[in-house]
Amino acid sequence: MQKWPRFKNDIGVAQIAVGAREFECVGASAPHDHPHIYLDMGHDPQIKCPYCGTLYIYQSDLQPYAAQPEGCAA
């Protein structure tokens, strides 16, 4: 298992709910990925990836490696 959760946006949704405040965004699956970037929300409830524009929203009832919609955990 990787050090921190990794999320992707193959389905092209505007926002993804995640169970972690620190994670890696890869954009989409290879070969359509962008540079893998580490994002840290700190105490904020959300963060936007500067590469793909996906808005990640922290959802405390999700497990750290889980995301909604399904299929967004890499």
Chimera marker file (.cmm) of the C-alpha trace (Angstrom):
<marker_set name="trace">
<marker id="1" x="0.000" y="0.000" z="0.000" r="1" g="1" b="0" radius="0.5"/>
<marker id="2" x="1.245" y="3.491" z="-0.831" r="1" g="1" b="0" radius="0.5"/>
<marker id="3" x="2.153" y="5.992" z="1.899" r="1" g="1" b="0" radius="0.5"/>
<marker id="4" x="-0.922" y="8.154" z="1.365" r="1" g="1" b="0" radius="0.5"/>
<marker id="5" x="-4.175" y="7.795" z="-0.573" r="1" g="1" b="0" radius="0.5"/>
<marker id="6" x="-4.162" y="8.408" z="-4.309" r="1" g="1" b="0" radius="0.5"/>
<marker id="7" x="-7.202" y="9.629" z="-6.222" r="1" g="1" b="0" radius="0.5"/>
<marker id="8" x="-8.053" y="9.975" z="-9.912" r="1" g="1" b="0" radius="0.5"/>
<marker id="9" x="-10.857" y="11.474" z="-11.944" r="1" g="1" b="0" radius="0.5"/>
<marker id="10" x="-11.342" y="9.197" z="-14.953" r="1" g="1" b="0" radius="0.5"/>
<marker id="11" x="-15.066" y="9.964" z="-15.076" r="1" g="1" b="0" radius="0.5"/>
<marker id="12" x="-14.556" y="13.734" z="-15.246" r="1" g="1" b="0" radius="0.5"/>
<marker id="13" x="-16.727" y="14.831" z="-12.321" r="1" g="1" b="0" radius="0.5"/>
<marker id="14" x="-16.383" y="18.338" z="-10.897" r="1" g="1" b="0" radius="0.5"/>
<marker id="15" x="-15.885" y="17.159" z="-7.300" r="1" g="1" b="0" radius="0.5"/>
<marker id="16" x="-14.884" y="14.059" z="-5.400" r="1" g="1" b="0" radius="0.5"/>
<marker id="17" x="-15.562" y="13.326" z="-1.732" r="1" g="1" b="0" radius="0.5"/>
<marker id="18" x="-12.545" y="11.756" z="-0.025" r="1" g="1" b="0" radius="0.5"/>
<marker id="19" x="-11.798" y="10.325" z="3.403" r="1" g="1" b="0" radius="0.5"/>
<marker id="20" x="-8.320" y="11.874" z="3.720" r="1" g="1" b="0" radius="0.5"/>
<marker id="21" x="-7.045" y="15.416" z="4.090" r="1" g="1" b="0" radius="0.5"/>
<marker id="22" x="-3.613" y="14.541" z="2.665" r="1" g="1" b="0" radius="0.5"/>
<marker id="23" x="-3.406" y="12.626" z="-0.604" r="1" g="1" b="0" radius="0.5"/>
<marker id="24" x="-2.049" y="12.452" z="-4.125" r="1" g="1" b="0" radius="0.5"/>
<marker id="25" x="-4.012" y="13.528" z="-7.209" r="1" g="1" b="0" radius="0.5"/>
<marker id="26" x="-2.996" y="11.842" z="-10.464" r="1" g="1" b="0" radius="0.5"/>
<marker id="27" x="-5.649" y="13.437" z="-12.683" r="1" g="1" b="0" radius="0.5"/>
<marker id="28" x="-6.790" y="10.451" z="-14.734" r="1" g="1" b="0" radius="0.5"/>
<marker id="29" x="-5.378" y="7.010" z="-15.351" r="1" g="1" b="0" radius="0.5"/>
<marker id="30" x="-2.254" y="6.790" z="-17.507" r="1" g="1" b="0" radius="0.5"/>
<marker id="31" x="-1.622" y="7.833" z="-20.198" r="1" g="1" b="0" radius="0.5"/>
<marker id="32" x="-4.012" y="10.718" z="-19.452" r="1" g="1" b="0" radius="0.5"/>
<marker id="33" x="-2.579" y="11.529" z="-16.041" r="1" g="1" b="0" radius="0.5"/>
<marker id="34" x="-0.957" y="14.798" z="-15.026" r="1" g="1" b="0" radius="0.5"/>
<marker id="35" x="2.112" y="15.193" z="-12.796" r="1" g="1" b="0" radius="0.5"/>
<marker id="36" x="1.222" y="13.405" z="-9.583" r="1" g="1" b="0" radius="0.5"/>
<marker id="37" x="0.750" y="16.107" z="-6.985" r="1" g="1" b="0" radius="0.5"/>
<marker id="38" x="0.539" y="15.871" z="-3.207" r="1" g="1" b="0" radius="0.5"/>
<marker id="39" x="-2.356" y="17.905" z="-1.796" r="1" g="1" b="0" radius="0.5"/>
<marker id="40" x="-2.851" y="18.810" z="1.869" r="1" g="1" b="0" radius="0.5"/>
<marker id="41" x="-6.158" y="20.364" z="2.974" r="1" g="1" b="0" radius="0.5"/>
<marker id="42" x="-4.869" y="21.201" z="6.431" r="1" g="1" b="0" radius="0.5"/>
<marker id="43" x="-7.976" y="22.239" z="8.378" r="1" g="1" b="0" radius="0.5"/>
<marker id="44" x="-9.877" y="23.349" z="5.269" r="1" g="1" b="0" radius="0.5"/>
<marker id="45" x="-12.875" y="21.253" z="4.176" r="1" g="1" b="0" radius="0.5"/>
<marker id="46" x="-11.811" y="21.184" z="0.513" r="1" g="1" b="0" radius="0.5"/>
<marker id="47" x="-8.983" y="21.710" z="-1.954" r="1" g="1" b="0" radius="0.5"/>
<marker id="48" x="-8.787" y="22.084" z="-5.729" r="1" g="1" b="0" radius="0.5"/>
<marker id="49" x="-6.099" y="20.376" z="-7.783" r="1" g="1" b="0" radius="0.5"/>
<marker id="50" x="-4.136" y="23.058" z="-9.671" r="1" g="1" b="0" radius="0.5"/>
<marker id="51" x="-3.572" y="20.695" z="-12.624" r="1" g="1" b="0" radius="0.5"/>
<marker id="52" x="-6.967" y="19.122" z="-13.365" r="1" g="1" b="0" radius="0.5"/>
<marker id="53" x="-9.282" y="21.421" z="-11.400" r="1" g="1" b="0" radius="0.5"/>
<marker id="54" x="-10.970" y="18.596" z="-9.507" r="1" g="1" b="0" radius="0.5"/>
<marker id="55" x="-12.450" y="19.851" z="-6.243" r="1" g="1" b="0" radius="0.5"/>
<marker id="56" x="-11.763" y="17.395" z="-3.417" r="1" g="1" b="0" radius="0.5"/>
<marker id="57" x="-14.081" y="17.610" z="-0.424" r="1" g="1" b="0" radius="0.5"/>
<marker id="58" x="-13.246" y="15.945" z="2.893" r="1" g="1" b="0" radius="0.5"/>
<marker id="59" x="-15.985" y="13.620" z="4.130" r="1" g="1" b="0" radius="0.5"/>
<marker id="60" x="-15.286" y="12.285" z="7.619" r="1" g="1" b="0" radius="0.5"/>
<marker id="61" x="-17.483" y="9.189" z="7.277" r="1" g="1" b="0" radius="0.5"/>
<marker id="62" x="-15.309" y="7.801" z="4.435" r="1" g="1" b="0" radius="0.5"/>
<marker id="63" x="-12.293" y="5.596" z="5.102" r="1" g="1" b="0" radius="0.5"/>
<marker id="64" x="-8.924" y="7.299" z="4.317" r="1" g="1" b="0" radius="0.5"/>
<marker id="65" x="-8.422" y="5.426" z="1.026" r="1" g="1" b="0" radius="0.5"/>
<marker id="66" x="-12.077" y="5.719" z="-0.075" r="1" g="1" b="0" radius="0.5"/>
<marker id="67" x="-13.717" y="8.159" z="-2.461" r="1" g="1" b="0" radius="0.5"/>
<marker id="68" x="-17.182" y="8.952" z="-3.775" r="1" g="1" b="0" radius="0.5"/>
<marker id="69" x="-18.135" y="8.484" z="-6.527" r="1" g="1" b="0" radius="0.5"/>
<marker id="70" x="-16.872" y="4.905" z="-6.706" r="1" g="1" b="0" radius="0.5"/>
<marker id="71" x="-13.848" y="4.307" z="-8.915" r="1" g="1" b="0" radius="0.5"/>
<marker id="72" x="-12.032" y="7.523" z="-7.990" r="1" g="1" b="0" radius="0.5"/>
<marker id="73" x="-9.547" y="5.851" z="-5.631" r="1" g="1" b="0" radius="0.5"/>
<marker id="74" x="-6.417" y="5.014" z="-7.613" r="1" g="1" b="0" radius="0.5"/>
<link id1="1" id2="2" r="1" g="1" b="0" radius="0.2"/>
<link id1="2" id2="3" r="1" g="1" b="0" radius="0.2"/>
<link id1="3" id2="4" r="1" g="1" b="0" radius="0.2"/>
<link id1="4" id2="5" r="1" g="1" b="0" radius="0.2"/>
<link id1="5" id2="6" r="1" g="1" b="0" radius="0.2"/>
<link id1="6" id2="7" r="1" g="1" b="0" radius="0.2"/>
<link id1="7" id2="8" r="1" g="1" b="0" radius="0.2"/>
<link id1="8" id2="9" r="1" g="1" b="0" radius="0.2"/>
<link id1="9" id2="10" r="1" g="1" b="0" radius="0.2"/>
<link id1="10" id2="11" r="1" g="1" b="0" radius="0.2"/>
<link id1="11" id2="12" r="1" g="1" b="0" radius="0.2"/>
<link id1="12" id2="13" r="1" g="1" b="0" radius="0.2"/>
<link id1="13" id2="14" r="1" g="1" b="0" radius="0.2"/>
<link id1="14" id2="15" r="1" g="1" b="0" radius="0.2"/>
<link id1="15" id2="16" r="1" g="1" b="0" radius="0.2"/>
<link id1="16" id2="17" r="1" g="1" b="0" radius="0.2"/>
<link id1="17" id2="18" r="1" g="1" b="0" radius="0.2"/>
<link id1="18" id2="19" r="1" g="1" b="0" radius="0.2"/>
<link id1="19" id2="20" r="1" g="1" b="0" radius="0.2"/>
<link id1="20" id2="21" r="1" g="1" b="0" radius="0.2"/>
<link id1="21" id2="22" r="1" g="1" b="0" radius="0.2"/>
<link id1="22" id2="23" r="1" g="1" b="0" radius="0.2"/>
<link id1="23" id2="24" r="1" g="1" b="0" radius="0.2"/>
<link id1="24" id2="25" r="1" g="1" b="0" radius="0.2"/>
<link id1="25" id2="26" r="1" g="1" b="0" radius="0.2"/>
<link id1="26" id2="27" r="1" g="1" b="0" radius="0.2"/>
<link id1="27" id2="28" r="1" g="1" b="0" radius="0.2"/>
<link id1="28" id2="29" r="1" g="1" b="0" radius="0.2"/>
<link id1="29" id2="30" r="1" g="1" b="0" radius="0.2"/>
<link id1="30" id2="31" r="1" g="1" b="0" radius="0.2"/>
<link id1="31" id2="32" r="1" g="1" b="0" radius="0.2"/>
<link id1="32" id2="33" r="1" g="1" b="0" radius="0.2"/>
<link id1="33" id2="34" r="1" g="1" b="0" radius="0.2"/>
<link id1="34" id2="35" r="1" g="1" b="0" radius="0.2"/>
<link id1="35" id2="36" r="1" g="1" b="0" radius="0.2"/>
<link id1="36" id2="37" r="1" g="1" b="0" radius="0.2"/>
<link id1="37" id2="38" r="1" g="1" b="0" radius="0.2"/>
<link id1="38" id2="39" r="1" g="1" b="0" radius="0.2"/>
<link id1="39" id2="40" r="1" g="1" b="0" radius="0.2"/>
<link id1="40" id2="41" r="1" g="1" b="0" radius="0.2"/>
<link id1="41" id2="42" r="1" g="1" b="0" radius="0.2"/>
<link id1="42" id2="43" r="1" g="1" b="0" radius="0.2"/>
<link id1="43" id2="44" r="1" g="1" b="0" radius="0.2"/>
<link id1="44" id2="45" r="1" g="1" b="0" radius="0.2"/>
<link id1="45" id2="46" r="1" g="1" b="0" radius="0.2"/>
<link id1="46" id2="47" r="1" g="1" b="0" radius="0.2"/>
<link id1="47" id2="48" r="1" g="1" b="0" radius="0.2"/>
<link id1="48" id2="49" r="1" g="1" b="0" radius="0.2"/>
<link id1="49" id2="50" r="1" g="1" b="0" radius="0.2"/>
<link id1="50" id2="51" r="1" g="1" b="0" radius="0.2"/>
<link id1="51" id2="52" r="1" g="1" b="0" radius="0.2"/>
<link id1="52" id2="53" r="1" g="1" b="0" radius="0.2"/>
<link id1="53" id2="54" r="1" g="1" b="0" radius="0.2"/>
<link id1="54" id2="55" r="1" g="1" b="0" radius="0.2"/>
<link id1="55" id2="56" r="1" g="1" b="0" radius="0.2"/>
<link id1="56" id2="57" r="1" g="1" b="0" radius="0.2"/>
<link id1="57" id2="58" r="1" g="1" b="0" radius="0.2"/>
<link id1="58" id2="59" r="1" g="1" b="0" radius="0.2"/>
<link id1="59" id2="60" r="1" g="1" b="0" radius="0.2"/>
<link id1="60" id2="61" r="1" g="1" b="0" radius="0.2"/>
<link id1="61" id2="62" r="1" g="1" b="0" radius="0.2"/>
<link id1="62" id2="63" r="1" g="1" b="0" radius="0.2"/>
<link id1="63" id2="64" r="1" g="1" b="0" radius="0.2"/>
<link id1="64" id2="65" r="1" g="1" b="0" radius="0.2"/>
<link id1="65" id2="66" r="1" g="1" b="0" radius="0.2"/>
<link id1="66" id2="67" r="1" g="1" b="0" radius="0.2"/>
<link id1="67" id2="68" r="1" g="1" b="0" radius="0.2"/>
<link id1="68" id2="69" r="1" g="1" b="0" radius="0.2"/>
<link id1="69" id2="70" r="1" g="1" b="0" radius="0.2"/>
<link id1="70" id2="71" r="1" g="1" b="0" radius="0.2"/>
<link id1="71" id2="72" r="1" g="1" b="0" radius="0.2"/>
<link id1="72" id2="73" r="1" g="1" b="0" radius="0.2"/>
<link id1="73" id2="74" r="1" g="1" b="0" radius="0.2"/>
</marker_set>
